[in-house]
Amino acid sequence: MISAVNICKTFRLYNSPSDRLKEIFLGSKHHRDFCALRGISFQIEPGEVLGIIGQNGAGKSTILKILTGVLIPNSGTIHVEGRITGLLELGTGFNSELTGLRNIYLNGILLGMSQGEIQAKLDRITSFSELGDFLGQQLKTYSTGMVMRLAFSIAIHADPQAFVVDEAFSVGDAYFQQKCMKKIREFKERGGMIAFVSHDLNAVKVLCDKAILLDHGLVVDEGTPEKVVKTYNFLLARKGMGEDLRCCGNEARSNGYGSYKVEINSVRMLDEHGSDTEIFTAGAPCTIEIGLKATDAVDGVTVGILMRDRFGQDIFGTNTFTLRIPIELQEGEIIQVKYIMDELNLGCGKYTLTVAAHRDLVHINECYEWVDEIKSFEVVVDPACLFIGIARLKPRVQLERRFADSPIPG
């Protein structure tokens, strides 16, 4: 188990290097204190993944550095059962003048592996990294993606009981990202503990069992990844608008927020006959009808929809801004916006619908109302058109026949 109890961390900030010397030799204070973490507590059980999200400077990386022993907290206690490894800033524990092969030994020793242990695992590390002949080159010739490959390969083969990841996958190619994700899932299934920091909210929702949201060194929300991501989106919107933002403007809904200059009064999902339904056949028509009322005059309104699957991953989203449909509303005006889809070409499964009214392209600029999961619906298969996956692409199949000794047409 990983346990963090009431962790606090303060850094001293100096205006110049000379201020450090003045403080040492003169005894007078020439720094200001910056509190990066303020009483952080959490637990990670075996086989559990904790997602840590927040804006830049919220304290996420500081938490991971304390977990791995790179930093010492000013107060509080940390307990980690077994060896802990992971990916912090790229290049940590490496020497850019050494070859990739020599850095495997250097970094492995820093992670607590013996020389014999590294030698026994060398083939597995090099094979997983897929760096080939580049392992004989100096690390300073590597791209950031190549450094990430080497760092992850060493860390995951150190057989840790706990693993931390700090946004390192953002520099890797899609193939190796998926390879790493598969390895992390295997590690989790074996009872490993993972602290996962990422700005990829979909990855947090899919990979993590629970999450915490940090803001200015404080835990402002914790719980399921879906719940914490919603709170994070609210904080981003509030940052863009100042404090003129409220949660739960409609007492019937607990998952909305906004300034409510424009209110979402109704949302309906209609089939091809115009009837309300929660079940659609893949490829059948679907209309999303959104009713809005302006409580204030607004000269720019964007109305958007977002569909998510049962894991909380964004499947499809669009809005009237990207579709170049300008909307202006007078105070008290009521309108309906309809998204008419001739074919709902989603894969079979359960989905949720999120709707929003805001200004410009994204809700961060000014959010009038955002309501998560206002509707749930299901897509079922059409027996006449069976397929697998998340999208019904309707390919045309063409056959061309000829014998091996026939000339190629054209």
Secondary structure, DSSP 8 states (H G I E B T S, - for coil): -EEEEEEEEEEEE-SSHHHHHHHHHH-----EEEEEEEEEEEEE-TT-EEEEEESTTSSHHHHHHHHTTSS--SEEEEEE-S-EEEE-STTTT--TTSBHHHHHHHHHHHTT--HHHHHHHHHHHHHHHT-GGGGGSBGGGS-HHHHHHHHHHHHHTT--SEEEEESGGGGS-HHHHHHHHHHHHHHHHTT-EEEEE-S-HHHHHHH-SEEEEEETTEEEEEE-HHHHHHHHHHHHHHHHHTT--EE-SSTT-SSEEE--SEEEEEEEEE-TTS-B-SEEETT--EEEEEEEEESS-BS--EEEEEEEETT--EEEEEETTTTT----B-TT-EEEEEEEES---B-SEEEEEEEEEESSSSTTT-EEEEEEEEEEEEEE--TTS---SSB------------TTS----
